[in-house]
């Protein structure tokens, strides 16, 4: 055996695989089938390919939802820090991070989800800087 995936197996090894595969075929339930090579096959996923438009729609909703949540969290933290006697830099950092997350929400809803993710990370990092200054 050379280690390559397309190499032939030794007859003694393939005979042991047949016995093992025969034992697992009895236990396969719920649409899962064991093929002749011992690999599991799912009957329900053979003809169903996930729609790319649905994946993109889900990514846009996720980016917009996460951005809106982080924007609200940053704005509320800025208002809370503004009411306390802290330096003005702390609420400004929270507000700036919330603004970055708001921009990420906008561009994420437009379909630029990778850029929105990076902007969300940057916005949270700015908010974490405000937390460190507190």
C-alpha positions as CSV (number, residue, x, y, z in Angstrom):
1,X,0.0,0.0,0.0
2,X,1.4,3.3,-1.0
3,X,-0.7,5.6,1.1
4,X,-2.4,7.1,-2.0
5,X,-6.2,7.2,-1.9
6,X,-6.5,5.4,-5.3
7,X,-4.2,2.5,-4.3
8,X,-5.6,-1.1,-4.3
9,X,-6.2,-2.7,-0.9
10,X,-4.9,-6.1,0.1
11,X,-7.6,-8.8,-0.2
12,X,-7.4,-9.7,3.5
13,X,-8.0,-6.1,4.4
14,X,-11.0,-5.7,2.0
15,X,-12.5,-9.0,3.3
16,X,-12.4,-7.6,6.9
17,X,-14.0,-4.4,5.6
18,X,-16.9,-6.4,4.1
19,X,-17.6,-8.1,7.4
20,X,-17.5,-4.7,9.2
21,X,-19.6,-3.0,6.6
22,X,-22.2,-5.8,6.8
23,X,-22.4,-5.3,10.6
24,X,-23.0,-1.6,10.2
25,X,-25.7,-2.0,7.5
26,X,-28.0,-3.6,10.0
27,X,-27.8,-0.6,12.3
28,X,-28.3,2.1,9.7
29,X,-31.6,3.9,10.3
30,X,-33.3,7.2,9.5
31,X,-32.3,7.7,5.8
32,X,-28.6,6.9,6.4
33,X,-27.2,4.1,4.2
34,X,-23.9,2.4,4.3
35,X,-22.4,1.9,0.8
36,X,-20.3,-1.0,-0.4
37,X,-17.1,0.8,0.4
38,X,-18.2,1.3,4.0
39,X,-18.9,5.1,3.6
40,X,-22.1,6.5,5.0
41,X,-24.5,8.0,2.6
42,X,-27.4,10.3,3.5
43,X,-30.4,9.7,1.3
44,X,-32.0,13.0,2.1
45,X,-29.1,15.2,0.9
46,X,-28.5,13.6,-2.5
47,X,-30.8,15.8,-4.5
48,X,-30.9,18.8,-2.3
49,X,-28.2,21.5,-2.9
50,X,-28.5,24.6,-0.7
51,X,-29.6,27.6,-2.7
52,X,-26.8,30.3,-2.8
53,X,-29.4,33.1,-2.7
54,X,-30.7,31.7,0.6
55,X,-27.2,31.5,2.0
56,X,-26.5,35.1,1.0
57,X,-29.9,36.2,2.4
58,X,-29.1,34.5,5.7
59,X,-25.6,36.1,5.8
60,X,-27.1,39.6,5.2
61,X,-29.7,39.1,8.0
62,X,-27.0,37.9,10.4
63,X,-24.7,40.8,9.6
64,X,-27.4,43.3,10.0
65,X,-28.8,41.8,13.2
66,X,-25.4,41.5,14.8
67,X,-24.5,45.0,13.8
68,X,-27.7,46.5,15.1
69,X,-27.3,44.6,18.4
70,X,-23.7,45.8,18.9
71,X,-24.7,49.4,17.9
72,X,-27.4,49.4,20.6
73,X,-25.1,47.9,23.1
74,X,-22.4,50.5,22.3
75,X,-24.8,53.4,22.5
76,X,-26.3,52.3,25.8
77,X,-22.8,51.8,27.2
78,X,-21.9,55.3,26.1
79,X,-25.0,56.8,27.7
80,X,-24.3,54.9,30.9
81,X,-20.6,56.0,31.0
82,X,-21.7,59.6,30.2
83,X,-23.9,59.7,33.3
84,X,-21.0,58.6,35.6
85,X,-18.0,60.8,36.5
86,X,-15.5,59.3,34.1
87,X,-13.3,60.9,31.5
88,X,-15.0,62.0,28.3
89,X,-12.8,59.6,26.4
90,X,-14.6,56.5,27.7
91,X,-18.1,57.4,26.4
92,X,-16.5,58.7,23.2
93,X,-14.8,55.3,22.6
94,X,-18.1,53.5,23.1
95,X,-20.0,55.9,20.8
96,X,-17.2,55.6,18.1
97,X,-17.4,51.8,18.3
98,X,-21.2,52.0,18.0
99,X,-20.9,54.2,14.9
100,X,-18.5,51.7,13.3
101,X,-21.0,48.9,14.1
102,X,-23.8,51.0,12.6
103,X,-21.8,51.4,9.4
104,X,-21.2,47.6,9.4
105,X,-24.9,47.1,9.8
106,X,-25.6,49.2,6.7
107,X,-23.0,47.6,4.5
108,X,-23.9,44.1,5.8
109,X,-27.5,44.6,4.8
110,X,-26.2,45.6,1.3
111,X,-24.5,42.2,0.9
112,X,-20.9,43.1,1.8
113,X,-20.9,40.6,4.7
114,X,-17.2,40.0,4.9
115,X,-16.4,43.7,5.2
116,X,-19.2,44.0,7.7
117,X,-17.7,41.3,9.8
118,X,-14.3,43.0,9.9
119,X,-16.0,46.3,10.7
120,X,-17.9,44.7,13.5
121,X,-14.7,43.3,14.9
122,X,-13.1,46.8,14.7
123,X,-16.1,48.4,16.4
124,X,-16.0,45.9,19.3
125,X,-12.3,46.5,19.6
126,X,-12.9,50.3,19.9
127,X,-15.5,49.6,22.5
128,X,-13.1,47.3,24.4
129,X,-10.6,50.2,24.4
130,X,-13.2,52.4,26.0
131,X,-13.8,49.6,28.6
132,X,-10.0,49.5,29.3
133,X,-9.9,53.3,29.7
134,X,-12.7,53.1,32.3
